[in-house]
Amino acid sequence: MKRISVLFFATFRQYTGERQAGLDLPEDARVADLRVRLGEIYPSLVEPIKTALVAVNKEFAFDEETIPDQAEVAVFPPVSGGQAKSLSYFAISEAELDLDELLERITLESTGAACVFTGMVRGVTTRYDPHETVYLEYEAYQPMAEAKMRQVADEIRARWPSVEGIAIVQRVGRLYPRTPTVLIACTAAHRDTGVFEAARYGIDRLKEIVPVWKKEVGPRGEEWVEGEYIPDHND
């Protein structure tokens, strides 16, 4: 085995939550093997790592190249040089949602429209099963949830190519009535480019395949709320 140091930059630091990590690899490991290993360690990198740029000891490296022992390996997106055509942001968070900050992440110079959906904790439910809620307790399988958020965004872009930016954020922890719980935001150059439909699709799809659960606590006790959708091989 050989030991290397991996540095993460820009969005890859965001995906992993780390700036640097030590990693053991087989003696004959190549850059392609490193991509696979990083995807195993960081599920949020499974897709992004396929197009990441890799540098070994400060020189660009390619999939067929063997990584030497004690190498310093950097992983990063294509370097800045022009404006990106699309932006994405995904998060499972305990922090309050900051709409201005989230929109800034997914807004380009060409952006002229943003459609935002935010789910809220209801204190009083009047439809189907009328009852009161004291608070909700949200829980998520974070690595898979963020990977599935990325899948939802990919599906949105496939259906509405004009969408420029997508933000999907789910809050976890104890949340009280009148508190935002989830946010789906889509931006585009114009309002008539499908941005409304894209945001609606995003929240509906999130409810189907993103592993997030809530426990409802109220005067009549507490109960985990479960959905009815069963994912298939296409999900």
C-alpha angles and dihedrals in degrees: 000000000000130000123227136175117231121203121198122206137189113335092003090061086051093050094050101032088225137098096201139011136181115230136187118216136176115269093253096044115142131199089266089057090050090056091054093047093049090051089054093050096041112034090190087066097056093102103023093051090064091070099030120123114236129203124190116201090346096308127104110260131198134214097262094051121104116234113229124227116273091016123160106229123191123199119196145140123260107298121261115272107126140010117290117242093223140017132203136186128183129177146162104207145169091204125100115267113256107199096191093051093047094049090050089058093057102035124104130187087259095052115117103158138042128185116197130187119190124184117214137201107254115217091194126032116199103172127081098341110023112211145129127256124208094186144329125235112210124200130180140187088231106197093047093040093056091046090052091048087057089050090052089052091049089052091050092051091049090054099036109028091176092069108110104186136021128190123184118179128170122190120216134194129049113339126182132211117293090026121125111242105178137015132201116182128177126183131196141162093261138017094238095061098089097273092133093050091045093056091047091050090049096057093042092050093045089057089055107046112010109096102234124133135187134206114208117214122191146133092296095052136265133304138174109238112223129191128225102225114109113200119229133200091283092060 
